[in-house]
Amino acid sequence: MKKINYEKESEFLKAIAHPVRLKLIDMLLSDECCVTELTEILNLPQSTISQHLGILKKAGALYPYKSGVKTCYKVKDDKVTRIMEILK
């Protein structure tokens, strides 16, 4: 049986437990997006979107990649996918 690192998992859950971050994750599960696209879709300032993406990246939920001059994001952790399936 795998031992759970409760501290680490708690931090991960805290990182995704925000309405905007859940929306970002849900959007990124269906399609990879760049910051500018996410800003337009959610109608939030770029700085706000970037801050939320940074929190998700630090938690290991997303990973960024470059597409020309744009930074785009993908869901990195299968755990995120399973959590979103449970929520739906």
C-alpha beads as a LAMMPS data file, in Angstrom:
LAMMPS data file: protein, C-alpha beads

88 atoms
87 bonds

1 atom types
1 bond types

-500.0 500.0 xlo xhi
-500.0 500.0 ylo yhi
-500.0 500.0 zlo zhi

Masses

1 110.0

Atoms # bond

1 1 1 0.000 0.000 0.000
2 1 1 1.303 3.419 -0.964
3 1 1 2.004 5.742 1.934
4 1 1 0.246 9.107 1.643
5 1 1 2.199 12.302 2.193
6 1 1 -0.667 14.172 3.870
7 1 1 1.157 17.490 3.963
8 1 1 1.957 17.412 0.240
9 1 1 -1.530 16.252 -0.768
10 1 1 -3.121 18.925 1.418
11 1 1 -1.063 21.631 -0.312
12 1 1 -2.049 20.214 -3.709
13 1 1 -5.745 20.276 -2.807
14 1 1 -5.453 23.844 -1.460
15 1 1 -3.884 24.924 -4.737
16 1 1 -6.762 23.636 -6.859
17 1 1 -9.521 24.599 -4.386
18 1 1 -10.400 27.977 -5.858
19 1 1 -13.279 28.665 -8.279
20 1 1 -11.084 30.358 -10.895
21 1 1 -8.463 27.599 -10.712
22 1 1 -11.121 24.918 -11.056
23 1 1 -12.444 26.715 -14.157
24 1 1 -8.926 26.943 -15.577
25 1 1 -8.332 23.242 -14.979
26 1 1 -11.671 22.325 -16.527
27 1 1 -10.879 24.403 -19.608
28 1 1 -7.375 22.996 -19.911
29 1 1 -8.623 19.420 -19.666
30 1 1 -10.617 19.881 -22.851
31 1 1 -7.994 21.940 -24.707
32 1 1 -4.573 23.438 -24.188
33 1 1 -4.721 27.213 -23.973
34 1 1 -2.433 30.193 -23.823
35 1 1 -2.719 32.918 -21.213
36 1 1 -4.239 35.413 -23.659
37 1 1 -6.982 32.955 -24.649
38 1 1 -7.771 32.192 -21.010
39 1 1 -7.906 35.920 -20.238
40 1 1 -10.443 36.503 -23.001
41 1 1 -12.610 33.500 -22.131
42 1 1 -12.758 34.185 -18.381
43 1 1 -12.846 37.970 -18.795
44 1 1 -10.229 38.453 -16.081
45 1 1 -7.028 40.508 -16.130
46 1 1 -3.938 38.773 -17.497
47 1 1 -2.146 39.277 -14.184
48 1 1 -4.927 37.440 -12.328
49 1 1 -4.876 34.514 -14.750
50 1 1 -1.074 34.353 -14.590
51 1 1 -1.145 34.334 -10.800
52 1 1 -3.610 31.430 -10.700
53 1 1 -1.678 29.513 -13.358
54 1 1 1.507 30.028 -11.344
55 1 1 -0.106 28.512 -8.249
56 1 1 -1.317 25.509 -10.239
57 1 1 2.094 25.104 -11.859
58 1 1 3.885 25.248 -8.508
59 1 1 1.508 22.587 -7.158
60 1 1 2.375 20.328 -10.094
61 1 1 -1.123 20.378 -11.600
62 1 1 -0.095 22.111 -14.852
63 1 1 2.966 22.509 -16.958
64 1 1 3.771 25.371 -19.296
65 1 1 5.267 25.160 -22.750
66 1 1 6.227 27.785 -25.299
67 1 1 4.314 28.205 -28.535
68 1 1 6.232 30.927 -30.351
69 1 1 6.206 33.875 -27.978
70 1 1 3.136 32.634 -26.099
71 1 1 3.159 30.480 -22.978
72 1 1 0.538 27.752 -23.086
73 1 1 -0.521 25.269 -20.425
74 1 1 -1.514 21.616 -20.201
75 1 1 -2.823 19.552 -17.294
76 1 1 0.131 17.591 -15.964
77 1 1 -1.228 15.356 -13.231
78 1 1 -3.742 12.535 -13.796
79 1 1 -4.897 13.147 -10.244
80 1 1 -6.334 16.476 -11.438
81 1 1 -8.332 14.690 -14.131
82 1 1 -9.722 12.198 -11.620
83 1 1 -10.675 14.967 -9.169
84 1 1 -12.505 16.889 -11.895
85 1 1 -14.371 13.715 -12.919
86 1 1 -15.495 13.257 -9.311
87 1 1 -16.685 16.881 -9.137
88 1 1 -18.714 16.487 -12.313

Bonds

1 1 1 2
2 1 2 3
3 1 3 4
4 1 4 5
5 1 5 6
6 1 6 7
7 1 7 8
8 1 8 9
9 1 9 10
10 1 10 11
11 1 11 12
12 1 12 13
13 1 13 14
14 1 14 15
15 1 15 16
16 1 16 17
17 1 17 18
18 1 18 19
19 1 19 20
20 1 20 21
21 1 21 22
22 1 22 23
23 1 23 24
24 1 24 25
25 1 25 26
26 1 26 27
27 1 27 28
28 1 28 29
29 1 29 30
30 1 30 31
31 1 31 32
32 1 32 33
33 1 33 34
34 1 34 35
35 1 35 36
36 1 36 37
37 1 37 38
38 1 38 39
39 1 39 40
40 1 40 41
41 1 41 42
42 1 42 43
43 1 43 44
44 1 44 45
45 1 45 46
46 1 46 47
47 1 47 48
48 1 48 49
49 1 49 50
50 1 50 51
51 1 51 52
52 1 52 53
53 1 53 54
54 1 54 55
55 1 55 56
56 1 56 57
57 1 57 58
58 1 58 59
59 1 59 60
60 1 60 61
61 1 61 62
62 1 62 63
63 1 63 64
64 1 64 65
65 1 65 66
66 1 66 67
67 1 67 68
68 1 68 69
69 1 69 70
70 1 70 71
71 1 71 72
72 1 72 73
73 1 73 74
74 1 74 75
75 1 75 76
76 1 76 77
77 1 77 78
78 1 78 79
79 1 79 80
80 1 80 81
81 1 81 82
82 1 82 83
83 1 83 84
84 1 84 85
85 1 85 86
86 1 86 87
87 1 87 88
